[in-house]
Amino acid sequence: MIKNCPHCATELPVNALLCPACHCLLYADMLKQLAGQAEQAQRQGESLAALEHWRHALDLLPPGSRQHEVIREKIDALSAQLENEQPGATSPKDQKSRIPRWVILLGPIGLLLWKFKFVLVFLFTKGKTLLFGLTKASTLFSMLLSLGVYWTQWGWMFALGLVVSIYIHEMGHVDALRRFGIKASAPMFIPMLGAVVRLKQYPASAREDARVGLAGPVWGAGAALASLAIYWGGGGDIFGAIARVGAWINLFNLLPVWQLDGGRGFRALSRQGRLMIVAVIGAMLLATSEGLLALLLLLGLFQAFSPGSPEESDPRALIEFACLVVLLSALSRLPV
């Protein structure tokens, strides 16, 4: 299919964004409208809405163009601002004035319950994110298919625990994508291979890419720790096995190659930062003798001396990656 440039009538492919004859942007009016909507949203303090408008505009521009670079920089700055915002944060004085009367009446017990109110916050925020995937037919049906395949191999309890662990890992990615206003599909399970989230838009910077990539192992580590808590609480060896296998899968995803989560995390690390991660991997290899860490070590060294690393590391990505290596390596060697 073809279309004509509105300015010089040159025939162009239907998906063309820039006319090679007159160099005009074919979506100038739409870009101007999106820019206006984004700027208005920013003035109103709606950072996420502004991000979504800027990302839509970015999709209309050819990569490598000056306009593409300018809007990409706006997205990067706005997403960093959004990441540093703490919605609902109040001063100590305001927090004190808002303590309910029942907290005072119940004394230490009430204070303890009040301090753990973050559990309710999690249930009403991240909890809704976890339920989001189950409302999608493609996620639910593929999830049940994987459950059936794993059930035939290892029994229903381990199969269910494994599927839930993988689901939580993928919803970690979905949560990060939604926070940055990046469009993506719900998780799709692939039996014996795990699950995938298909991006409809892409992170605008290495920092965003690292946040999205490492969010999966962070949530996956949380699922492994929850299984470990049930195991230690007398839930049986099956929960220890779920924790161990779940940790190993998340550790595998930290391999710094291709589109695996580790590859995304490494993109935000300088050569020095990558070598620091390699040192952590080496230390955990000596401490645990986990064979997967040997592969992680070799690939980490290769990436550390490959060209194209940024001059400075993203501090959060560096800390998250190191902590994940330590935690997941330890969990993957549970004696169960």
Secondary structure, DSSP 8 states (H G I E B T S, - for coil): -EEE-TTT--EEETT--B-TTT--BTTHHHHHHHHHHHHHHHHTT-HHHHHHHHHHHHHTS-TTSHHHHHHHHHHHHHHHHHHH--TT---HHHHHHT--HHHHHHTHHHHHHHHTTHHHHHHHHHHHHHHHGGGSHHHHHHHHHHHHHHHHHH-HHHHHHHHHHHHHHHHHHHHHHHHTT--B---EEETTTEEE--BSS--SSHHHHHHHHHHHHHHHHHHHHHHHHHIIIII-HHHHHHHHHHHHHHHHTT--STTSHHHHHHTT--HHHHHHHHHHHHHHHHHH--HHHHHHHHHHHHHHTSTT--SS--HHHHHHHHHHHHHHHHHTT---
